[in-house]
Amino acid sequence: MKKLIAKTENGLVEGLHGWDPRIAVYKGVPYAKPPVGNLRFCSPVPMEPWDGVLKAYDYAPVSMQWTPGIDKDSFWTKEMHPTGPEYDVSEDSLYLNIFTPARSDKENLPVLFYIHGGGFTGGYPAEIEFDWEHMAAKGMVVVSVQYRLGIFGFLACDALSSVYTAEGKGNYGIEDQIAALTWTKRNIKAFGGDPERITIAGQSAGAMSVQCLLASPLTDGLIAGAIIESCVEGDIDGMPVFTNTMAQSEEVGNRFMEKGGYKTLEDLQAIPAEKLLKEVDELLGPGFHFRPTLDNRILTESPLSSYINDRNKRVPVLAGYNRGEMEFLQGPCKKGEDPAIVIATLMFGYIEASQNRTAYLYEFDGDIPGDDNIGSYHGSEMWFAYDALARSDRPFVGKHYDLARQISSYWSNFIKTGDPNGKDTAGYDLPKWEPFSLENEFMMLFKDEPKKNSLETSEKTRELIRQKTGLSI
């Protein structure tokens, strides 16, 4: 077979044939310099050109975090990280992976740009629930990215004022995503992709990241569509705003500095990465301490504010949640109350519709087989959306594969056209998925088969949405 070589702005990249030889796979392609040494806690620096051919055969180390899957008794180890301990973990992690069915730069295929979740503290793009080769085989180029996590990606403190003004601190992880998206825009044609048709997607913290990119003034012209899976920003009990003010982020960062006895940026840059990671838990306790910040440069306002004020990117959006993750995210609801994740998603739909935008909303409540009776847990839709059931240890059968074919086809159609409707990969017409509107509050329900959700917005929920948005609904 001929070598699979693409010409990027940085140099030549050689990939390998995937398990399906029709798919070319390029792993561990750098999009920025390693953020180590004096580049720790700095904006990503563009990668310099290299000589020769970069052999993109293996995944890069995952971003600095506790080794995924190290706890053998954890639900998440068995479900999503069974091979997690086999991946190296490193601060040198600004790499992306490309999966493409194209064999020339003339094909102009749509592009899926995927951002993994993990609470901004963990996760990686090669998790088992993603079958990127299967998705690429549906006629698209898939780009999966890594970005800085935890304290490495989101620290803001007074000591950083030697590098940053009041603007810019605390969003290195989001800046990494923007750098990767910009690199993709400039280079994806070399892999057969269309730089004008890039759909960004993510689940959980990846969905939060997608919303940050939609709200950021630095992503103009980069995004053609967006997929938001679980975690539409709501600013309501159970679904709070997930961006900090600068004061909030600096309070956490300054507390860490004081407890650790650190004074300067140079102090922080001299600590071994493993020690810095360990000290976060030792000094602040376990938890999600670091997250995106309203820094007046990367983010000038929260995603929710950008929605309400009609300042986010005007692109079609597909957004939803899983029925079984409601208590996972907010705890039990009082009788007669809608779960917060439902309210936040509906609120997003009403806002989009009031501004003549296109939004397709869904609820996933597919049957998840297994002795644990786990239900449609947080993240379970990804097995279906990204066509990965065959990778799971769960006893999925024909009906599950039928549903996965339909859901992944909706996602694929949306990535290609901005509209999920059309045919599935077997050539059958998909049930009609109508955009959410003020006249037709349509939400697709994925259970045994796709159908319109019978969910009706309660008057209490409508009143809460009116209070938050000022809409007359």
C-alpha positions in Angstrom: 0.0 0.0 0.0 1.0 3.6 -0.6 2.1 5.6 2.4 -0.5 7.9 3.9 1.2 11.3 3.9 -0.5 14.7 4.4 1.2 18.0 4.0 0.5 20.4 6.9 1.7 24.0 7.5 4.3 22.5 9.9 5.5 19.7 7.7 4.7 16.2 6.4 2.6 13.8 8.5 2.4 10.1 7.9 -0.5 8.1 9.1 -1.6 4.4 9.2 -4.5 2.5 7.9 -7.0 1.9 10.6 -8.7 -1.4 11.5 -10.8 -0.5 8.4 -8.1 0.0 5.7 -10.4 2.6 4.1 -9.8 5.0 7.0 -6.5 6.8 7.4 -5.5 7.5 11.0 -3.1 10.2 12.1 -2.4 10.1 15.9 -0.5 12.5 18.1 -0.2 15.4 15.7 1.1 18.5 17.6 -0.9 21.7 17.2 1.2 23.8 19.7 4.5 23.6 21.5 4.7 21.6 24.7 3.4 23.8 27.5 6.2 23.0 29.8 8.9 24.9 31.6 8.5 28.6 31.1 5.5 27.9 28.9 3.5 26.5 31.8 0.5 28.7 32.5 1.0 30.6 29.2 -1.1 30.8 26.1 -0.4 28.0 23.6 2.6 28.8 21.3 2.3 27.7 17.6 4.2 24.6 16.7 7.4 25.3 14.6 7.9 23.5 11.3 9.8 20.1 11.4 12.1 18.5 9.0 11.3 15.1 7.4 8.1 13.2 8.0 6.4 13.1 11.3 5.2 9.5 11.9 1.8 9.9 13.5 1.3 6.3 14.5 0.6 6.5 18.3 -1.6 8.5 20.6 0.3 11.2 22.6 0.3 11.0 26.4 -2.9 12.2 27.9 -3.1 15.5 29.6 -1.8 15.8 33.1 -4.3 14.1 35.5 -4.6 11.2 37.9 -4.0 8.0 35.8 -7.4 7.2 34.3 -8.8 3.8 35.3 -6.3 3.3 38.1 -9.2 2.4 40.5 -10.2 -1.1 39.4 -13.4 -1.0 41.5 -14.6 2.2 40.0 -17.7 2.1 37.7 -16.0 4.5 35.3 -12.9 2.2 35.1 -14.9 -0.7 33.8 -17.3 1.5 31.7 -14.9 3.9 30.0 -11.4 3.5 31.1 -10.5 -0.2 31.1 -7.2 0.6 29.3 -6.7 3.9 30.9 -3.6 2.9 32.9 -1.9 1.9 29.6 -1.7 5.5 28.5 1.2 7.7 29.5 0.3 10.9 31.3 2.3 14.1 30.7 2.2 17.8 30.7 3.4 17.6 27.0 0.0 16.8 25.6 -1.1 19.4 23.1 -1.8 17.0 20.3 -4.8 16.0 18.1 -5.8 12.9 16.2 -7.3 12.8 12.7 -9.5 10.0 11.2 -10.4 10.4 7.5 -11.8 8.3 4.7 -10.3 10.8 2.2 -7.3 10.0 0.0 -6.8 13.5 -1.4 -7.2 17.1 -0.5 -10.0 17.5 -3.1 -12.8 15.7 -1.2 -14.0 18.6 1.0 -15.6 16.3 3.6 -17.5 17.7 6.7 -15.4 17.8 9.9 -16.3 16.7 13.4 -14.1 18.5 16.0 -14.6 16.6 19.3 -13.7 17.8 22.8 -13.7 15.2 25.5 -15.3 15.6 28.9 -14.0 14.8 32.4 -14.9 17.7 34.6 -12.0 19.8 33.3 -9.8 17.5 35.4 -9.6 14.3 33.4 -10.5 12.5 30.2 -8.8 11.9 26.9 -9.9 11.6 23.2 -9.1 7.8 22.9 -11.7 6.7 25.5 -13.3 3.4 24.6 -16.8 4.9 24.0 -15.6 6.8 21.0 -15.4 4.9 17.7 -13.9 7.6 15.5 -13.1 5.2 12.7 -16.7 4.2 12.5 -17.8 7.8 12.4 -15.2 8.7 9.7 -16.6 5.8 7.6 -19.9 7.7 7.5 -18.3 10.3 5.3 -16.5 12.8 7.5 -13.2 13.8 8.9 -13.0 13.4 12.7 -10.5 15.5 14.8 -10.2 14.6 18.5 -8.2 17.0 20.7 -6.4 17.2 24.0 -6.1 20.3 26.1 -4.7 21.3 29.5 -6.7 20.2 32.5 -7.2 21.1 36.1 -4.7 23.6 37.6 -2.6 23.3 34.4 -5.4 24.5 32.3 -7.4 26.9 34.5 -5.2 28.5 37.2 -5.7 32.2 37.9 -3.9 34.0 40.7 -2.1 37.2 41.5 1.3 35.7 40.7 0.4 35.4 37.0 0.1 39.2 36.8 3.8 39.2 35.7 2.6 37.6 32.4 -1.0 38.7 32.1 -2.9 41.9 32.6 -6.3 41.7 34.1 -7.3 40.0 30.8 -6.3 36.5 29.8 -5.7 34.6 33.0 -7.2 31.2 33.8 -8.3 29.9 30.4 -5.2 28.0 29.0 -7.3 24.9 28.4 -9.9 26.8 26.4 -7.1 28.6 24.6 -5.7 25.2 23.7 -9.0 24.2 22.2 -9.1 27.5 20.1 -5.5 26.8 19.0 -6.5 23.3 17.9 -9.6 24.5 16.2 -7.6 27.2 14.4 -5.0 24.7 13.3 -7.8 22.4 12.0 -9.3 25.3 10.0 -5.9 26.0 8.4 -4.8 22.4 7.8 -7.8 20.1 7.5 -8.0 20.4 3.7 -4.7 18.4 3.6 -6.7 15.5 5.2 -9.7 15.8 2.8 -11.8 18.0 5.1 -13.8 21.2 4.3 -12.5 24.0 6.5 -15.9 25.8 6.1 -17.8 22.9 7.6 -16.4 22.2 11.1 -18.9 21.1 13.7 -17.6 21.3 17.2 -19.0 18.7 19.7 -18.5 17.6 23.3 -20.1 15.9 26.3 -20.1 17.1 29.9 -17.1 19.3 30.3 -16.6 18.9 26.6 -20.2 20.4 26.2 -19.2 23.2 28.5 -16.2 23.8 26.3 -18.3 23.9 23.2 -20.4 26.6 24.8 -17.3 28.6 25.7 -16.2 28.4 22.1 -19.6 29.5 20.9 -19.4 32.5 23.2 -15.8 33.5 22.7 -15.0 36.5 20.5 -11.8 34.6 19.3 -13.7 31.9 17.4 -15.4 34.0 14.7 -15.4 32.2 11.4 -14.2 28.9 12.8 -17.5 27.1 13.6 -20.3 25.8 11.3 -22.3 23.9 13.9 -22.3 22.6 17.4 -23.4 19.5 19.4 -23.9 19.9 23.2 -24.3 16.7 25.1 -25.4 17.1 28.8 -24.6 20.3 30.6 -26.4 23.2 28.8 -25.6 26.2 31.0 -28.6 27.2 33.1 -27.8 29.3 36.2 -30.5 27.4 38.2 -30.2 25.1 41.2 -28.6 21.9 40.0 -27.3 23.4 36.7 -25.3 26.5 37.7 -23.2 28.7 35.6 -20.0 26.8 35.0 -17.7 29.8 34.3 -16.1 31.6 37.2 -15.7 35.3 37.5 -12.0 36.4 37.7 -12.5 37.1 41.4 -13.8 33.6 42.0 -10.9 32.0 40.1 -8.3 34.1 41.7 -9.6 33.3 45.2 -9.1 29.6 44.6 -5.7 30.2 43.0 -4.4 32.6 45.6 -5.5 30.1 48.3 -3.5 27.4 46.7 -0.5 29.7 46.4 -0.7 30.7 50.1 -1.2 27.1 51.4 1.7 25.9 49.2 4.0 28.7 50.2 4.5 29.8 46.5 5.1 33.4 45.6 5.9 33.8 41.9 5.1 32.4 38.5 8.7 31.1 38.5 7.9 29.1 41.7 5.0 27.5 39.9 6.9 26.7 36.8 9.7 25.0 38.8 7.5 22.4 40.4 7.4 18.9 38.9 4.0 18.4 37.2 3.3 15.3 39.3 3.9 17.2 42.5 1.7 20.1 41.4 -1.1 17.7 40.6 -0.8 16.0 44.0 -0.7 19.2 45.9 -4.0 20.4 44.5 -5.8 17.6 46.3 -3.6 17.9 49.4 -4.0 21.7 49.8 -7.5 22.2 48.5 -9.1 18.8 49.0 -10.7 16.6 46.3 -13.0 18.4 43.9 -13.4 20.4 40.7 -11.5 23.5 41.7 -10.4 25.0 38.4 -12.7 25.8 35.5 -13.1 28.4 32.7 -12.9 32.1 33.8 -14.5 35.3 32.5 -11.2 36.9 31.6 -12.4 39.6 29.3 -10.4 38.2 26.4 -11.2 34.5 25.8 -14.5 34.9 27.5 -16.1 38.3 27.9 -19.4 36.8 29.4 -20.8 33.5 30.4 -22.3 31.3 27.6 -25.8 31.8 29.1 -25.4 35.5 29.0 -24.2 35.2 25.4 -27.3 33.2 24.6 -29.8 35.6 26.2 -28.1 38.6 24.6 -27.9 37.0 21.1 -24.1 37.2 21.0 -23.1 33.6 20.6 -22.2 32.2 17.2 -25.3 32.0 14.9 -24.9 28.3 13.9 -27.3 25.3 14.1 -27.1 23.5 17.4 -28.0 20.0 18.5 -28.4 19.8 22.3 -29.8 17.4 24.9 -29.4 15.3 28.0 -29.9 11.8 29.4 -32.9 11.0 31.5 -30.9 8.8 33.9 -28.3 11.4 34.7 -30.6 13.8 36.4 -29.9 12.7 40.0 -26.2 12.4 39.1 -26.1 16.1 38.3 -28.5 17.6 40.8 -29.9 15.1 43.2 -33.6 14.1 43.7 -36.3 16.6 42.6 -39.3 17.6 44.6 -42.6 16.2 43.4 -44.0 18.2 40.5 -40.7 19.9 39.6 -38.9 19.5 36.4 -35.2 18.4 36.8 -32.7 21.3 36.3 -31.1 19.7 33.3 -34.5 19.6 31.6 -35.2 23.2 32.5 -31.7 24.4 31.2 -32.2 22.5 27.9 -35.7 23.9 27.4 -34.5 27.4 28.3 -31.8 27.1 25.7 -34.4 26.0 23.1 -36.7 28.9 23.9 -33.9 31.4 23.7 -32.7 30.0 20.3 -36.2 30.0 18.9 -36.9 33.5 20.0 -33.9 34.7 18.1 -34.8 32.7 14.9 -32.0 30.3 15.5 -32.0 26.6 14.7 -31.8 24.2 17.7 -32.6 20.5 17.7 -33.3 19.2 21.3 -33.2 15.6 22.5 -33.7 13.4 25.6 -31.8 10.1 25.6 -33.3 7.3 27.7 -32.1 4.2 25.8 -32.1 0.9 27.6 -28.6 0.2 29.0 -28.4 -3.6 29.7 -26.5 -5.1 32.6 -26.8 -6.5 36.1 -26.2 -3.1 37.6 -29.5 -1.6 36.3 -27.6 1.7 35.8 -30.1 3.3 33.5 -29.2 6.0 31.0 -26.3 7.3 33.1 -24.2 10.4 32.4 -22.3 9.7 29.2 -24.2 6.6 28.1 -25.5 8.3 24.9 -22.0 8.4 23.6 -21.9 4.7 22.9 -24.9 5.3 20.6 -24.0 8.7 19.1 -20.5 7.6 18.2 -21.4 4.1 17.0 -19.3 2.3 19.6 -21.6 -0.4 21.0 -19.3 -3.2 19.8 -16.6 -1.9 22.1 -18.7 -2.2 25.3 -18.8 -5.2 27.6 -22.5 -4.7 28.1 -24.8 -7.3 26.4 -26.2 -5.0 23.7 -28.4 -6.8 21.2 -30.2 -6.0 17.9 -32.5 -3.3 19.2 -29.6 -1.4 20.7 -27.7 -1.5 17.4 -30.7 -0.3 15.6 -31.0 2.7 17.9 -27.3 3.4 17.7 -27.5 3.3 13.9 -30.3 5.8 14.0 -28.7 8.2 16.6 -25.3 8.1 15.0 -27.0 8.8 11.6 -28.8 11.9 13.1 -25.4 13.1 14.4 -23.7 12.4 11.1 -26.4 14.1 9.0 -26.2 17.1 11.3 -22.4 17.3 10.9 -22.8 17.2 7.2 -25.7 19.6 6.7 -26.6 21.3 10.0 -29.9 19.3 9.9 -30.1 15.8 11.5 -32.9 14.6 9.2 -32.5 12.3 6.2 -31.6 8.7 5.9 -29.7 6.4 8.2 -26.7 4.5 7.2 -28.8 1.5 6.1 -30.7 3.8 3.7 -34.0 4.0 5.7 -35.7 7.3 6.3 -35.2 8.6 9.8 -38.2 9.7 11.9 -38.7 13.5 11.4 -36.8 15.6 14.0 -38.2 19.1 14.0 -36.3 22.1 15.3 -37.5 23.5 18.6 -39.8 26.5 18.1 -42.1 28.7 20.2 -45.1 27.1 18.3 -43.8 23.6 18.3 -41.8 22.7 21.4 -40.3 19.6 19.8 -37.8 17.4 21.6 -36.7 14.0 20.2 -36.9 11.1 22.6 -34.4 8.3 22.1 -35.8 5.3 23.9 -36.4 2.0 22.0 -36.8 4.1 18.9 -36.7 7.8 18.1 -40.0 9.6 18.6 -41.4 13.0 19.8 -41.0 13.4 23.5 -44.4 13.8 25.3 -42.7 16.1 27.9 -44.8 19.3 28.5 -43.3 22.4 30.0 -44.9 23.1 33.3 -46.1 26.6 34.2 -43.6 26.7 37.1 -40.8 25.9 34.6 -42.1 28.6 32.2 -42.1 31.2 34.9 -38.5 30.3 35.9 -37.4 30.6 32.3 -39.3 33.9 32.0 -37.4 35.2 35.0 -34.0 34.1 33.7 -34.4 35.3 30.1 -37.1 38.0 30.0 -38.9 35.9 27.3 -42.7 35.9 27.0 -43.5 32.2 26.7 
